[in-house]
Amino acid sequence: MENATKALIIAGAVLISILLISVGIMVFNAANDPLNQAQNSSEAQAITMFNESFQQYLGTSITGQQAKNLISAINSSNAKNADHQVSLTGVTKVSQISTKNHYKAEETVTNGYITAIDISLVEKD
């Protein structure tokens, strides 16, 4: 009888230990959710800030001056951001752009970031 009582006490202690560990894990997970949300929000804000410098120039009919400004913005961004480089295709040099013409600028997005922009001539005056 004495052994059975000790076995029940040990079994009860094991169950209480498992219960306490489970509650601890639940509390830990509940505390991590706001941290993960804050990190995701911060990353989304960084993506938005990065892309904003290019989005004003993207479109199907931008002026030659806007195309020149876009190329300058890309070159400036690439000089500052080693982690997020934007490649330029199509018309790639300011000297190739006439302010009399209209151009199209299309972006390629990877993981939320603009990673490439293609500038092409749409309308020649």
Secondary structure, DSSP 8 states (H G I E B T S, - for coil): -HHHHHHHHHHHHHHHHHHHHHHHHHHHHHHHHHHHHHHHHHHHHHHHHHHHHHHTT-EEEEEHHHHHHHHHHHHHHHHH-SSS--EEEES--GGG--TTSEEEEEEEEETTEEEEEEEEEEE--
